[in-house]
Amino acid sequence: MKSCLLMPSRWISLSTILFPLFILAVTTGCDGEGHKSGAAPSTGAAAGVPALCRHEVAEKFCPICHPEVKNHPNILLCKEHRGIPEDICTACHPELKAKYKTCVHELPPAFCPTCLAAKKE
């Protein structure tokens, strides 16, 4: 008789552990392309490295993907290099070259006026 009284409490404690795990598993699924739902596609980068957009820079600072970045009061723009955010200006900040692909002009290719002009020709 004593064991019957303990059974419901075991089910309650087990369900309080499993139910949140079930909810977590259901809500963090994939979008069908192998990416987490609601997240930017991963570039295979390690943790701590920003997610890159199709312009090969940190997505949150990309003024092409997010035009509102140019008007954001907390984001400094590089006046020397076409007004791209300082956080992705590899010409002014050579240490960023390890994170982002650059052209021969030391800028991300999508933001280099020389490379863009050459593509148009």
mmCIF file of the C-alpha atoms, coordinates in Angstrom:
data_MODEL
# 
_entry.id   MODEL 
# 
loop_
_atom_site.group_PDB 
_atom_site.id 
_atom_site.type_symbol 
_atom_site.label_atom_id 
_atom_site.label_alt_id 
_atom_site.label_comp_id 
_atom_site.label_asym_id 
_atom_site.label_entity_id 
_atom_site.label_seq_id 
_atom_site.pdbx_PDB_ins_code 
_atom_site.Cartn_x 
_atom_site.Cartn_y 
_atom_site.Cartn_z 
_atom_site.occupancy 
_atom_site.B_iso_or_equiv 
_atom_site.pdbx_formal_charge 
_atom_site.auth_seq_id 
_atom_site.auth_comp_id 
_atom_site.auth_asym_id 
_atom_site.auth_atom_id 
_atom_site.pdbx_PDB_model_num 
ATOM 1   C CA . MET A 1 1   ? 0.000  0.000  0.000   1.00 0.00 ? 1   MET A CA 1 
ATOM 2   C CA . LYS A 1 2   ? 2.839  2.326  0.711   1.00 0.00 ? 2   LYS A CA 1 
ATOM 3   C CA . SER A 1 3   ? 4.281  1.909  -2.789  1.00 0.00 ? 3   SER A CA 1 
ATOM 4   C CA . CYS A 1 4   ? 0.951  2.896  -4.394  1.00 0.00 ? 4   CYS A CA 1 
ATOM 5   C CA . LEU A 1 5   ? 1.061  6.235  -2.614  1.00 0.00 ? 5   LEU A CA 1 
ATOM 6   C CA . LEU A 1 6   ? 4.522  6.972  -3.980  1.00 0.00 ? 6   LEU A CA 1 
ATOM 7   C CA . MET A 1 7   ? 3.668  6.174  -7.559  1.00 0.00 ? 7   MET A CA 1 
ATOM 8   C CA . PRO A 1 8   ? 1.766  9.426  -8.387  1.00 0.00 ? 8   PRO A CA 1 
ATOM 9   C CA . SER A 1 9   ? 4.556  11.573 -6.958  1.00 0.00 ? 9   SER A CA 1 
ATOM 10  C CA . ARG A 1 10  ? 7.069  9.785  -9.193  1.00 0.00 ? 10  ARG A CA 1 
ATOM 11  C CA . TRP A 1 11  ? 4.905  10.501 -12.227 1.00 0.00 ? 11  TRP A CA 1 
ATOM 12  C CA . ILE A 1 12  ? 4.576  14.133 -11.285 1.00 0.00 ? 12  ILE A CA 1 
ATOM 13  C CA . SER A 1 13  ? 8.296  14.611 -10.836 1.00 0.00 ? 13  SER A CA 1 
ATOM 14  C CA . LEU A 1 14  ? 9.050  12.722 -14.038 1.00 0.00 ? 14  LEU A CA 1 
ATOM 15  C CA . SER A 1 15  ? 6.515  14.755 -16.012 1.00 0.00 ? 15  SER A CA 1 
ATOM 16  C CA . THR A 1 16  ? 7.877  18.040 -14.653 1.00 0.00 ? 16  THR A CA 1 
ATOM 17  C CA . ILE A 1 17  ? 11.247 17.091 -16.102 1.00 0.00 ? 17  ILE A CA 1 
ATOM 18  C CA . LEU A 1 18  ? 10.156 15.592 -19.414 1.00 0.00 ? 18  LEU A CA 1 
ATOM 19  C CA . PHE A 1 19  ? 7.459  18.091 -20.398 1.00 0.00 ? 19  PHE A CA 1 
ATOM 20  C CA . PRO A 1 20  ? 9.792  21.140 -20.615 1.00 0.00 ? 20  PRO A CA 1 
ATOM 21  C CA . LEU A 1 21  ? 12.290 19.035 -22.574 1.00 0.00 ? 21  LEU A CA 1 
ATOM 22  C CA . PHE A 1 22  ? 9.531  18.026 -24.989 1.00 0.00 ? 22  PHE A CA 1 
ATOM 23  C CA . ILE A 1 23  ? 8.471  21.668 -25.451 1.00 0.00 ? 23  ILE A CA 1 
ATOM 24  C CA . LEU A 1 24  ? 12.092 22.678 -26.026 1.00 0.00 ? 24  LEU A CA 1 
ATOM 25  C CA . ALA A 1 25  ? 12.562 19.959 -28.637 1.00 0.00 ? 25  ALA A CA 1 
ATOM 26  C CA . VAL A 1 26  ? 9.375  20.932 -30.487 1.00 0.00 ? 26  VAL A CA 1 
ATOM 27  C CA . THR A 1 27  ? 10.037 24.695 -30.524 1.00 0.00 ? 27  THR A CA 1 
ATOM 28  C CA . THR A 1 28  ? 13.685 24.489 -31.641 1.00 0.00 ? 28  THR A CA 1 
ATOM 29  C CA . GLY A 1 29  ? 13.147 22.493 -34.801 1.00 0.00 ? 29  GLY A CA 1 
ATOM 30  C CA . CYS A 1 30  ? 14.565 23.017 -38.282 1.00 0.00 ? 30  CYS A CA 1 
ATOM 31  C CA . ASP A 1 31  ? 13.111 24.994 -41.167 1.00 0.00 ? 31  ASP A CA 1 
ATOM 32  C CA . GLY A 1 32  ? 13.544 22.123 -43.616 1.00 0.00 ? 32  GLY A CA 1 
ATOM 33  C CA . GLU A 1 33  ? 16.866 23.406 -44.983 1.00 0.00 ? 33  GLU A CA 1 
ATOM 34  C CA . GLY A 1 34  ? 18.929 22.294 -42.011 1.00 0.00 ? 34  GLY A CA 1 
ATOM 35  C CA . HIS A 1 35  ? 18.822 25.673 -40.263 1.00 0.00 ? 35  HIS A CA 1 
ATOM 36  C CA . LYS A 1 36  ? 17.287 26.383 -36.895 1.00 0.00 ? 36  LYS A CA 1 
ATOM 37  C CA . SER A 1 37  ? 13.891 28.030 -37.202 1.00 0.00 ? 37  SER A CA 1 
ATOM 38  C CA . GLY A 1 38  ? 14.087 31.816 -37.069 1.00 0.00 ? 38  GLY A CA 1 
ATOM 39  C CA . ALA A 1 39  ? 17.891 31.863 -37.198 1.00 0.00 ? 39  ALA A CA 1 
ATOM 40  C CA . ALA A 1 40  ? 20.227 32.977 -39.937 1.00 0.00 ? 40  ALA A CA 1 
ATOM 41  C CA . PRO A 1 41  ? 21.934 30.226 -41.874 1.00 0.00 ? 41  PRO A CA 1 
ATOM 42  C CA . SER A 1 42  ? 25.104 29.116 -40.181 1.00 0.00 ? 42  SER A CA 1 
ATOM 43  C CA . THR A 1 43  ? 28.405 29.617 -41.943 1.00 0.00 ? 43  THR A CA 1 
ATOM 44  C CA . GLY A 1 44  ? 30.114 26.841 -40.025 1.00 0.00 ? 44  GLY A CA 1 
ATOM 45  C CA . ALA A 1 45  ? 31.804 29.393 -37.785 1.00 0.00 ? 45  ALA A CA 1 
ATOM 46  C CA . ALA A 1 46  ? 32.690 28.693 -34.182 1.00 0.00 ? 46  ALA A CA 1 
ATOM 47  C CA . ALA A 1 47  ? 30.744 30.069 -31.249 1.00 0.00 ? 47  ALA A CA 1 
ATOM 48  C CA . GLY A 1 48  ? 31.424 33.732 -30.574 1.00 0.00 ? 48  GLY A CA 1 
ATOM 49  C CA . VAL A 1 49  ? 31.878 34.557 -34.273 1.00 0.00 ? 49  VAL A CA 1 
ATOM 50  C CA . PRO A 1 50  ? 29.005 36.603 -35.713 1.00 0.00 ? 50  PRO A CA 1 
ATOM 51  C CA . ALA A 1 51  ? 26.613 35.042 -38.217 1.00 0.00 ? 51  ALA A CA 1 
ATOM 52  C CA . LEU A 1 52  ? 27.558 36.122 -41.719 1.00 0.00 ? 52  LEU A CA 1 
ATOM 53  C CA . CYS A 1 53  ? 25.073 37.264 -44.331 1.00 0.00 ? 53  CYS A CA 1 
ATOM 54  C CA . ARG A 1 54  ? 25.327 36.609 -48.076 1.00 0.00 ? 54  ARG A CA 1 
ATOM 55  C CA . HIS A 1 55  ? 27.596 39.685 -48.336 1.00 0.00 ? 55  HIS A CA 1 
ATOM 56  C CA . GLU A 1 56  ? 30.113 37.859 -46.134 1.00 0.00 ? 56  GLU A CA 1 
ATOM 57  C CA . VAL A 1 57  ? 30.008 40.302 -43.200 1.00 0.00 ? 57  VAL A CA 1 
ATOM 58  C CA . ALA A 1 58  ? 28.273 40.249 -39.812 1.00 0.00 ? 58  ALA A CA 1 
ATOM 59  C CA . GLU A 1 59  ? 24.601 40.176 -40.684 1.00 0.00 ? 59  GLU A CA 1 
ATOM 60  C CA . LYS A 1 60  ? 23.543 42.558 -37.925 1.00 0.00 ? 60  LYS A CA 1 
ATOM 61  C CA . PHE A 1 61  ? 25.879 45.267 -39.331 1.00 0.00 ? 61  PHE A CA 1 
ATOM 62  C CA . CYS A 1 62  ? 25.194 44.713 -43.040 1.00 0.00 ? 62  CYS A CA 1 
ATOM 63  C CA . PRO A 1 63  ? 23.663 47.883 -44.524 1.00 0.00 ? 63  PRO A CA 1 
ATOM 64  C CA . ILE A 1 64  ? 22.627 45.999 -47.657 1.00 0.00 ? 64  ILE A CA 1 
ATOM 65  C CA . CYS A 1 65  ? 20.581 43.396 -45.754 1.00 0.00 ? 65  CYS A CA 1 
ATOM 66  C CA . HIS A 1 66  ? 19.446 45.909 -43.130 1.00 0.00 ? 66  HIS A CA 1 
ATOM 67  C CA . PRO A 1 67  ? 19.285 49.472 -44.583 1.00 0.00 ? 67  PRO A CA 1 
ATOM 68  C CA . GLU A 1 68  ? 18.187 50.788 -41.194 1.00 0.00 ? 68  GLU A CA 1 
ATOM 69  C CA . VAL A 1 69  ? 21.739 50.186 -39.932 1.00 0.00 ? 69  VAL A CA 1 
ATOM 70  C CA . LYS A 1 70  ? 22.900 53.403 -41.638 1.00 0.00 ? 70  LYS A CA 1 
ATOM 71  C CA . ASN A 1 71  ? 20.450 55.454 -39.569 1.00 0.00 ? 71  ASN A CA 1 
ATOM 72  C CA . HIS A 1 72  ? 20.928 53.641 -36.250 1.00 0.00 ? 72  HIS A CA 1 
ATOM 73  C CA . PRO A 1 73  ? 22.229 56.071 -33.605 1.00 0.00 ? 73  PRO A CA 1 
ATOM 74  C CA . ASN A 1 74  ? 24.491 53.496 -31.907 1.00 0.00 ? 74  ASN A CA 1 
ATOM 75  C CA . ILE A 1 75  ? 26.314 52.307 -35.032 1.00 0.00 ? 75  ILE A CA 1 
ATOM 76  C CA . LEU A 1 76  ? 29.312 54.334 -36.199 1.00 0.00 ? 76  LEU A CA 1 
ATOM 77  C CA . LEU A 1 77  ? 29.781 54.592 -39.956 1.00 0.00 ? 77  LEU A CA 1 
ATOM 78  C CA . CYS A 1 78  ? 33.164 54.768 -41.666 1.00 0.00 ? 78  CYS A CA 1 
ATOM 79  C CA . LYS A 1 79  ? 33.267 58.106 -43.489 1.00 0.00 ? 79  LYS A CA 1 
ATOM 80  C CA . GLU A 1 80  ? 36.391 57.151 -45.425 1.00 0.00 ? 80  GLU A CA 1 
ATOM 81  C CA . HIS A 1 81  ? 35.007 53.907 -46.939 1.00 0.00 ? 81  HIS A CA 1 
ATOM 82  C CA . ARG A 1 82  ? 31.515 54.516 -48.385 1.00 0.00 ? 82  ARG A CA 1 
ATOM 83  C CA . GLY A 1 83  ? 29.832 54.852 -44.995 1.00 0.00 ? 83  GLY A CA 1 
ATOM 84  C CA . ILE A 1 84  ? 29.917 51.167 -44.091 1.00 0.00 ? 84  ILE A CA 1 
ATOM 85  C CA . PRO A 1 85  ? 29.690 50.395 -40.371 1.00 0.00 ? 85  PRO A CA 1 
ATOM 86  C CA . GLU A 1 86  ? 33.041 50.582 -38.561 1.00 0.00 ? 86  GLU A CA 1 
ATOM 87  C CA . ASP A 1 87  ? 32.320 47.102 -37.184 1.00 0.00 ? 87  ASP A CA 1 
ATOM 88  C CA . ILE A 1 88  ? 32.821 45.612 -40.661 1.00 0.00 ? 88  ILE A CA 1 
ATOM 89  C CA . CYS A 1 89  ? 35.366 48.047 -42.157 1.00 0.00 ? 89  CYS A CA 1 
ATOM 90  C CA . THR A 1 90  ? 38.348 45.783 -42.696 1.00 0.00 ? 90  THR A CA 1 
ATOM 91  C CA . ALA A 1 91  ? 40.436 48.597 -44.229 1.00 0.00 ? 91  ALA A CA 1 
ATOM 92  C CA . CYS A 1 92  ? 40.320 50.658 -41.023 1.00 0.00 ? 92  CYS A CA 1 
ATOM 93  C CA . HIS A 1 93  ? 40.401 47.614 -38.730 1.00 0.00 ? 93  HIS A CA 1 
ATOM 94  C CA . PRO A 1 94  ? 42.848 45.020 -40.138 1.00 0.00 ? 94  PRO A CA 1 
ATOM 95  C CA . GLU A 1 95  ? 42.125 42.675 -37.223 1.00 0.00 ? 95  GLU A CA 1 
ATOM 96  C CA . LEU A 1 96  ? 38.700 42.030 -38.806 1.00 0.00 ? 96  LEU A CA 1 
ATOM 97  C CA . LYS A 1 97  ? 40.318 40.392 -41.835 1.00 0.00 ? 97  LYS A CA 1 
ATOM 98  C CA . ALA A 1 98  ? 40.438 37.153 -39.853 1.00 0.00 ? 98  ALA A CA 1 
ATOM 99  C CA . LYS A 1 99  ? 36.629 37.233 -39.591 1.00 0.00 ? 99  LYS A CA 1 
ATOM 100 C CA . TYR A 1 100 ? 35.574 38.535 -43.002 1.00 0.00 ? 100 TYR A CA 1 
ATOM 101 C CA . LYS A 1 101 ? 36.600 37.887 -46.590 1.00 0.00 ? 101 LYS A CA 1 
ATOM 102 C CA . THR A 1 102 ? 38.303 40.887 -48.174 1.00 0.00 ? 102 THR A CA 1 
ATOM 103 C CA . CYS A 1 103 ? 39.213 41.938 -51.691 1.00 0.00 ? 103 CYS A CA 1 
ATOM 104 C CA . VAL A 1 104 ? 42.621 43.201 -52.880 1.00 0.00 ? 104 VAL A CA 1 
ATOM 105 C CA . HIS A 1 105 ? 41.535 46.687 -51.775 1.00 0.00 ? 105 HIS A CA 1 
ATOM 106 C CA . GLU A 1 106 ? 41.208 45.435 -48.168 1.00 0.00 ? 106 GLU A CA 1 
ATOM 107 C CA . LEU A 1 107 ? 37.428 45.876 -48.007 1.00 0.00 ? 107 LEU A CA 1 
ATOM 108 C CA . PRO A 1 108 ? 34.593 43.335 -47.982 1.00 0.00 ? 108 PRO A CA 1 
ATOM 109 C CA . PRO A 1 109 ? 33.902 42.772 -51.734 1.00 0.00 ? 109 PRO A CA 1 
ATOM 110 C CA . ALA A 1 110 ? 30.230 43.788 -51.493 1.00 0.00 ? 110 ALA A CA 1 
ATOM 111 C CA . PHE A 1 111 ? 31.302 47.202 -50.153 1.00 0.00 ? 111 PHE A CA 1 
ATOM 112 C CA . CYS A 1 112 ? 34.346 47.942 -52.313 1.00 0.00 ? 112 CYS A CA 1 
ATOM 113 C CA . PRO A 1 113 ? 33.557 50.683 -54.878 1.00 0.00 ? 113 PRO A CA 1 
ATOM 114 C CA . THR A 1 114 ? 36.459 49.607 -57.111 1.00 0.00 ? 114 THR A CA 1 
ATOM 115 C CA . CYS A 1 115 ? 35.366 45.954 -57.210 1.00 0.00 ? 115 CYS A CA 1 
ATOM 116 C CA . LEU A 1 116 ? 31.716 46.889 -57.708 1.00 0.00 ? 116 LEU A CA 1 
ATOM 117 C CA . ALA A 1 117 ? 32.610 49.194 -60.618 1.00 0.00 ? 117 ALA A CA 1 
ATOM 118 C CA . ALA A 1 118 ? 34.687 46.430 -62.215 1.00 0.00 ? 118 ALA A CA 1 
ATOM 119 C CA . LYS A 1 119 ? 31.732 44.024 -61.990 1.00 0.00 ? 119 LYS A CA 1 
ATOM 120 C CA . LYS A 1 120 ? 29.473 46.465 -63.838 1.00 0.00 ? 120 LYS A CA 1 
ATOM 121 C CA . GLU A 1 121 ? 31.863 46.671 -66.798 1.00 0.00 ? 121 GLU A CA 1 
# 
